Amino acid sequence: MKKTVSFPISRFVWFLTLSGLLLVCAGCPQKPQRGETPKAGTQAETGAETGTQAETSPETPDSSDATGGETSESPDASGAISQEEIDKYINDDEYMFEHLKLDEPIVSDPESLVRLLPDKPLWIDKERKHVVLQGWVCQNRVMLEFFLCAGTGGIRTFPYQDETGQPAKMLQFNGPKCHESIFSTEVSGRALHTALLALGVEQGEPVKFQPKFEPPTGGKVKLTVRWRKPDGSVEEHAGQELAVDEAGNPLKSNWVFAGSLFFEDGDGEKRYAADMEGEYFGVSNFPSLILDVAEESSSSNDSLVYTANEKLLPERGTPVTIILEKTE
C-alpha cells in the first residue's frame, strides 16, 4: 500500500508557494471545510486574478490532454496526499503544467517576416523595419515596474477537485518579474538586443543613480501591442496607453534602447543582465533594462508611478503581438 501523509490542502498550497513554484499574484484555492466537496473557487469568485481555464484558455484540453497523459493522484477521503505527489509538485515546475499556446503573429503581411530564432516567436519585418515578437498578458491590474519581462504561462492542475468535481486548475506564470509586468515572453533578452541592433536602433547607456541621476539614453523605440478579441477582431494600442498613472493618464515618456549590461561572472563567463534578472522593457528605471523610459521613474515600491490599464487590457493569459519600431 502506498504510504500517505496527512497534508491539508491549504497547507499544501502554502508549502508550494514558499518553495517558489507558484509564481503568481492571484490567491490560491482555499481548503474545504470537513464534509464539503473540495473546490478551487468558481470563475465568478476568482475572476482575472486566478485566471481559470475557462476564463483565459478556452481551447485548453481536458486534464488528461493538458498533462501529456499524466494523471494526478487525488487525495483520499481524509484529504491526505501521497508524499510522492507532494515531491513532484515541489521538484518539477513542469509537472501537471500545460504551457499556453501562441497563434500566428498579428501583422498585415506575414510573408514579409524573417524568423530570427527557429523555436521562439521573434521576427524582423525588413520591408517595414519592424521587430515583431509574441508573448502573453501576465498582469492586467497591478502596480508596475516592467512592461515586458521574461516568463512563460500555463495552466497547472492540482491534486484536488473544484466544485464541479473536476481537477482544480489555475493560470500561473513562471518568471521572476511576472508579478509586476504587463507582458511576458519566452524570447531571450540577448535575442531582443540583437534584433534591435539589426533594425538599426542606436544603443545608448543604462540609467545611472550615482553620483547623481542620469537618465537612460539610446535610440527611441515605439511599441505597439495587438491581440484578438473573443469575436476574432484585432485590438491595437500604443504601448504607453497600457500603463497609466494614478489619474489614469497614459505613460508620456518614450522608450529608449539603453541596452542593459554585459558583465563577467566569477567563472569568467559573459552574462547579460537582462537575462539574468528577467527584466526587458521597463516603466521604472533599472540598469538591466533593454528598453527603459527616458525619464526619472521610481522603482521604489512606495513610489511606483504606473499601473496596468485594466480598462484596456484583455484577460490574463491572452496572446499578444508586440511591434517594435525605430523612431526619430
Sequence and secondary structure as in RCSB ss.txt:
>XXXX:A:sequence
MKKTVSFPISRFVWFLTLSGLLLVCAGCPQKPQRGETPKAGTQAETGAETGTQAETSPETPDSSDATGGETSESP
DASGAISQEEIDKYINDDEYMFEHLKLDEPIVSDPESLVRLLPDKPLWIDKERKHVVLQGWVCQNRVMLEFFLCA
GTGGIRTFPYQDETGQPAKMLQFNGPKCHESIFSTEVSGRALHTALLALGVEQGEPVKFQPKFEPPTGGKVKLTV
RWRKPDGSVEEHAGQELAVDEAGNPLKSNWVFAGSLFFEDGDGEKRYAADMEGEYFGVSNFPSLILDVAEESSSS
NDSLVYTANEKLLPERGTPVTIILEKTE
>XXXX:A:secstr
   EE   HHHHHHHHHHTT    SS       TTS      HHHHHHHHT HHHH TT   HHHHTTT      
 TT  EEHHHHHHHHH TTTTEEE        S GGGEEESSSSSSEEEETTTTEEEEEEEE  SSSB SEEEEE
 EEEEEEEEEE TTSSEEEEEEEESTTGGGEEEEESS HHHHHHHHHHTT  B    B SSS B   B EEEEEE
EEE TTS EEEEEGGGGEE TTS B  S EEE    EEE TTS EEEHHHHHTEEEESS  TT SEEESS     
TTS   EE TTT   TT EEEEEEEEE 
